[in-house]
Amino acid sequence: MIHNYVIISIAVLLSVMILVMIGQKLKVAYPIFLVIAGLLISLIPGMPHIEIEPDLVFLIFLPPILFEAAWFTSWQDFHKWRKQIFSMAFGLVFLTSVVVAYLSSSIIPGLTVAMGFLLGGVNSPPDAVAATSVLKHMKIPKKITSILEGESLINDASSLIVFKFALAAVISGQFIWRDAIQDFFLMAVGGVAVGIATGLLFGALLRIIPSNSNIDTVITLIVPYIMYVGAEHFHFSGVLAVVAGGLLMSYNSHCYLSHTSRIQSGNVWSVLIFLMNTIIFILIGLELPVVVAAMKDYTISEGIFYSVVIGGAIIFTRILYSYAVMYFPRLCSKELRLKVPKPDWREPFIISFAAMRGVVSLAAALSIPAFLPNGEAFPHRNIILFVTFVIILITLVGQGLLLTPILKWLKIDDAGSELPEEKQEVILMRKLKETALQKMENDFSDLAEKNTLVRHQKHKLETEMMLMADKAQCMASTGDYVNAINENKDVLRQIIQAQRNELHRMKKEKIFDDHVMRSIEMQLDFDEAKITGFSHS
């Protein structure tokens, strides 16, 4: 039995990887391509129905995905755009829930407002997985990416809180606003507190107790689960616990992770999250038979009609809210109009259109119990599940595929950033080389006179300083600095490839030890990675 499960698991993973490669060949973001592939596979006659277990998503997948997203989120950008991020993550989620609640209860026969809030809580948040996985393949201004990723980190918390209160209201038949608001703040503050406390605890543990890169990597894999389960145990927000703890630990990672730990854990996390994402998106597509089979009280055409109307209202509400957040403060404040440049009208549209729903919405809908405590079937569960599924397809597949041509049509660039990334890199590296050279001259000048290796290191730093100065001059004088950079990278790549070819030729001579050859080959890999950058996509 176990043997069969292992073979099936390997076959599934291999199939998913082949689909990802096909998606890359077709230049379609793999989350979108996998959902489409899953839909097509689910239509194959005899294909078994696979139902997503909500606990699998919330307990197994969600904590590490949120932790990784928080870890690689720019704290500086998050803080810079915090007002807009929190406004979208909380204000827009609650507004969308209200719109969906009253609209759905008015067009779907028998659906109460409480059930409408249940549907709104499920579908109001854009998905963190979809945002990070799809947007990284597109050329979107840094500000927009920062806002979307920051919002998707914390909006799951607000939407799941709405979902929990709405579910309790449907089951108990009563809803008290004062208690709900009080519980909301308690869950949010408690979740953040648990995340920060856990992050501080494990940060101190890694600083005090000697460890190695393997132990450090395993601990980073365990910590998000501790944060999530710990917060949920006390009925706080597990999502906010993981996000808060991830941001804190990432910001202070230099204090307790060595360079080898950061490199190793970064590579392990990259593979793990990629694997989780691929499984999640293929599962979304494979849910089609499960969702359709549940549609007993409504026809498919009725379900599609409700989904399109509600999905359109969600998109329209987001567009209106995005423009209101950007322009309304300017209308109210003359001082703001004088001090702050006029915003680009294209930014709110992209922020609205790039919001995609994903597996968290589907898992939340599937987590609605099939029966009430009194044994009766949960009312309208099937239509809530179907509408959620179609809205995911509309936003993830529909908007995801349209996003690239829309970005080309709008011709939006990153002109708002203060310094190009290439220039920032040159400035930072020059500062670091200056620091290193100053340290060498102040503390090791005498040693450099006696020790040939130290003297060589000093000369190397001086040469690198001259190179940094040349780069800065090239950046200022060259009309197309990006082309100059690419030409230089191409030359260095070819040089490294020539060295690698020579290394492989020497391997055949069997003169040098294999472990020495592998060490030199790894050094060439790191040299090439410095030129091309580490890519995990």
N, C-alpha and C positions, 0 to 999 in steps of 0.2 A: 504493500500500500504506500509506504513512505517512498519507495523506489519510483513509483508512478508519479507521485506528487513532485519529486525532484525533476523528473524528465519533463513533466508538463511545465513547471516553473522555468526551466532552462529554455524550453521551446518558446514560451511566451516572451521572455526577456529578449531572446534572439530576434523574434519577430518584431518586437517594439523597436529594437535598435535599427533593424533594416528599414522600418517605416520612417524613423527619424532621419536616416541617411537619404531616403527618397525625398522627404520633405525639404532637406537642405539642398538637394539637387534641383528641386523645383522652386527653390527660394521662397518657401512658405514657412513661417515660424512653426516650429515643431508642435507647440500646444494646439494650434489651429488644425494642423495636418493630422495629428493623432485623434482629435475629436471626430473629424470627418472619417478617418479610417475606421475608428470604432463604430461609427454609425453604419458604415458599409458592411463591416464584419458581422454586426448584430443582425443584419438582414439575410445572412446566409442560412438556407434551410437546415434545420437540425442543430443550429448553434445553441448551446445551453444558455439559459438566462443567468446573468451574473448581477447580483444586487450588492451595491455598496453598503458596507456596514458603517453606520454613522460613528460608532465608537472607534473604528479603524481610522477614520479621517481625523476626528477630534483628538484622539489620544496618541496615535502612532505617527500620523503625517503632519498635523498642524504644528505641534511644538517645535520640531527641528526646522521646518520651513520658515516659520516666523522668526526663530532665533537667528538663522542664517541671513535672512533679509535684514533684520535689525543690526546684525554684526557688521554688514557691509554698507549700511546706510550712513551717509555722511552726517555726523552729528552737527557739524557747522551748518549744512544746508537745512537740516531738520529744524534747527533753532531759528535760522533766518526766515523760513517760511512757516513757522509754527502756527501763526494766526490763521492762515489760509488752510493749513493741514487740519487743525482741530475744528475749524468751522465746517470743513467738508466731512470730516470723520464723525462728528457728532451732530451738528446742526442739519446737514443735508440728509443724514441717515434718518433722523427723526421726522424731518419734513417729508421725505420720500415714503416713509412708513405711513404717515397720516394720509398722504395722497392715495397710496395704493389701498389703504384700508377702506376709505369712503368710496373710491371708484369701484373697487372689486365688489364691495357689498351692494352697490347700486346696479351692477350689470350682471352679476352671477346670482341666479335665483336661489334663495335660501341661505346665502352666505351672510353671516352676521359681521358687524364691525370688528368684534374681537378676532374673528377668524381672518378678517381683512388685515388686521395688524399682524397676525401670524404670517400671512403671505408677504406683507411689507417688510417685516423683520428679516425674512429669509432672503428677499431679493434686493434690499436697499444697498448692501455694501459691494463695491467692486472688489474683486478677489486679489489677494496679495500674490498668489502663485501666478495668475494670469498676467498681472501687471509687470512683475519682474521678468517673467519668461518671454513675453511677447515684445515688450518695449525695448529690451536690450538688443533686438535685431533691427531696430528702426532708428533713424536719425531724428531725434526729438531734442529740442533745447533742454539744457540741464535743469533749468528752473521747473519746467513742466514735469520732467521725469522725477525730480525730487519731491514735488507736491503729490504726484500720483502714488509714488512708492511710499511716502510718509503717510498719506491718507489710508492706503490699503493695509498698512501695518496695524493701525489702531481701530479702523472702522468695524472690523469683525467683532470687537468687544462691544461696541454700542449696539450693533445689529443683533447680536446674540442675546444681549440684555433685553431688548425689545421683544425678541422671540420668546424668551423665557417668561416674561410677564404676560404676553398675549396667550401663551399656552396655558399658564396658570389661570388666566381669566376664562378661557374656554372651558377648562375642566371644572373650575369652582363656580363659574357663573357670575363672578363679581370682580370688580377692578377698582382699586382706590388709588387715585393719582398721588396723594401725599405719601403714602407708603411706597409707591413705585419709585418716586423721585428720591426718597430717602435711601431705599435699597440700592438704587443706581449709583449714587455717590459712594455708598459703603462698598459696593462691589468694585468700583473703579479704583478708589483710593487704596482699598485693601489689596487688590491685585498688584498695583504698582509697588506697594510696600513689600509684599512677599518677593517680588522680582528683584528689587534692589537689595533686600536683606540676603537673599540667596546668592546674588552676584558678589556682594561684599564678602560673604562667608567663604565661597569657593576661591575668590581672588586671594584672600588672606591665606587659605589653605595651600594654594599653589606657591605662594611666596615663602611660607615658613618651612614646609616639608619638601626636601629635595625630591625631584622627579626627573623624568626624561620625556622626550617628545612623544613616545607611545602612550605613556600615562596621561600626559597633558591632552592628547587628542581624544582619548577615551572619555576623560572627564568633561571635555567640551560637548561630547555627544550625549552624556548623561544629564548634564545640568538643565537643559530646557525642559526635560520631562519632570525633573524635580520641581522646577518653578511652576509648571502647569498643574501638575497633580497636587502640589502643596496649596496653591491658590484655590483650586476647585474644591479641595477638602474642606476649606473654611468658607465655601460658598462665595468666594471672590472671583474676579475675572482672571481666568488662566491665560487668556490672550494678552491682556495688559501686563501680567506678570512676566511672561516670556519676552515681550517687546522691551519693557523697562530694564529687565535684567540683561538682555542682549545688548542694548545700547550702552549700558554701564560697563559691562565686561569688555566690550569692543574698545571703548574709549580708554580703558586702563590696561589693555592687553600687554602693552610694552613693559608693565611692571612685573608681570608674573609668567609671561611666555617667552622662551628663548627664540632665537631666529630659526632654529631647526623645528621647533614646535609650531611656529607660525606657518612655515612652509608646508610641513607635513599635514597639519590640521586643515589648512586651506585647501590642499589637494583632496584630502579625504572628504571634507564637507562638500566640495564641488561635485564629486562623483555621487555622493549620497543624495544630495538634493536633486541633481539631474535625474537620477534613477527614480526617486519619489515622484517628481513632476511627470515623467513619462508614464508611469503607472496610473497616476491620477487622471491624466487627460484621456488616455485610452479607455479607462473605466467610465468616464462621462459618456463617451460615445456608445459604449456597450450597454448603457442603462436604458436605451430606447425600448426594447421589448418589455422590460419591467414596468416602465412608465405607461406604455400603451395598454398593457394587460390590466392595469389598475383602473383604466377609464371605463367604468361600468355604468355610471349614472349620466354621462354626457357623451355626445358624439365627438369624434376627432375634430370635425370642422368647428363645432362649438368651442372646444378647447383651444384650437388655434386662434379663433377670433378673440376670445378673452385674453390670450397670451399677447397677441399683437397690440391690442388696445392698452393693456396694462404695461407692457414693455415700452410702447411708444410714450406713455405718460411718464414712466421712469426716466427715459432719455430726455424728454422735453423739460421735466422738472429740474434735472441736473444742469441742462443748458441755461435755463433761466436763473438758477441759483448761482452758477459760476459767474455769469455776467453781473448779477446783483452784488456778489461779494467783491468783485473787482471795481465796479463803477459807483456803487451806492455811497461808499465813504467819501469819494471825491465830490459827489453832488452835495453832500452835507457839510463839507469843510472847504472853505476857500483857501485856508493855509495849506491843506494837502494838495490842492490843485496847483499852487504856486511852487511848492517844494518838490513834489514827486512828478516825474515825467509821465506823460499820458500813456496809459498801458496799451499794449498791442491787442487789438480786438480778436486776433486769431488765437491767442493763448487760451482764453476761457473755452473756446469751441473745441480745441484739441483736448483740453483737460476733461471736457464733457464726453467727447466721442471716444476717447481712449479708455474709458471705464468699462471693464468687462467683468461679467459674473463668472463664477467657476465652481469648484468642487465644494467649497464651504457652504454655498447656497444649497446645492443639491443634497449634501449630507444633512444640513439642518432640516430640509423638507422631509427627508427619509427618516429622521429621528422623531418625527411626530408619531406618537403611539397609534397603533391600529385600532385600539379599543379604549374607551373611557373607563374610569374606575368601576362604574356600575355594570360593565360588561357590554354596553352598546358600542357599535362601530363609531369611530371618531368621525364626526360629520365633515364631509367635503374634503377629506384628506386626499382623495384621488385627484381632484381638480387642482388643489394647491401644488401637488407634486408635478402634475403635467405642465401647468403654467410656468413653474420654476424651471423645468427642463427646457421648454421652448425659449424662455427669456435668456437662458445661458447660451443657447444656440444663436439667438439673434445678436446678443452682445459680443460673445467670444468669436464665433465664426463670421457672422455678418459684418459687424463693426471692425473686427480684427483684419479681415481681408480688404475692407474699404479704406483702412487707415493709411496704408502706404500711398495709394493714388491721391488721397486727400492731402497728405503732407506735401506731395510733389506739386499739387495744384496751388496750395496756399503759399508755397515757397518760403516757409518760415525757417530762419536760421538762429544761431546762438549769439546774435549780435549783442544781447544784453549783458553777457558776461564781461567782467572787468578785464581779465587777462586770458589770452588763449592758453590752453593746457600746455602746449609745447613751450611757451615762454615761461610759464610757472615752473615747469620742470627744470629748465636751464637755470633760472634764478635760484631755486632751492638747491640744486646740485652744486652750484658755484659757492653758495653760502657754506655748505657742508665741507667742500674741499678747502675753503678758507679756514674753517675751524680746525680741520685735520692738520693743515700745514702749520697753523699757529701753534697747535699742541706739539707738533714735531719740533719746531724751532725753539720753543720755550723749555721743553722738558727733555728732549733727546738729541740736542745738537751735538753735545760732546760724544754721545754714544755713536752718532752717525759718522764721526771722524774715525772711530776705531772699527766699527762693525760694517762690513761691506753690504750686507743685506739691509740693514737699517738705512744706510746711505742711499741704496738703490730705491728704497721705499720713499725716501724724501724726494729724490729726483722724479719719481713717478708722480707724486702729488703735484710737483711744480709743473710737470708736463700736462697733467690733467687740468690744472688751473689755466694754462695757456689755451687748452682745447675749449674750455668753458668760455673764455673770452672770445675765441674765434667764433664759437656758436652764437654768442650774443651779437657780435658784429655782423655775422651772416644773416641773423634774424632781422636786424635793423636795415640792412642794405639790400638783401635779396627780395626781388618783387614777389616771387612765389616761393616762400620759405618751405611750405609743405612739400612741394615737388623736390626741392633740394634735400630735405630730410629723407624722403622716400628713395631718392637715388643713392644717398649715402647708406641707407639700410640695405638696399639691394646689393651694393658692393660688399658690405660686411657679411651678408648672408652667403654670398658666393665664396668668400674667403673661408668662412667656417665650414661650408660644404666641402671645399677642397681639403681642409684639414681632416674632416671626418672621413673622406674617401681614403686619404693616406693612412689614417688610423686603421681602417678596415683592411687595407692592403697589408699592414704590418701584423694584423691579427693572424693572417694566413701563414706568416713566417714562423709562428709559434715560438718566438724568442722571449716575449714578455709575458708576465703572469696575467691571467684573465681579470683578476680583481683590480689590478693596476690599470689595465686597458679600460675597464668599465668606469673607474674613477675619472680617468681623463675624458672619456666620452660624456659622462655626466657634466663635467666642467664645460665642455663644448655646448651641451644642451642649455646650461644656465647662461652662457654667453649669448646664445641665440635668443633665449627668452628675454634677455635684457633689451635686445633690438626689437623683437616682434611683440613683446608683451605676453603675459600668460592669458591664454584664451580657454574658457571652460564651456563655451557655447557649442 
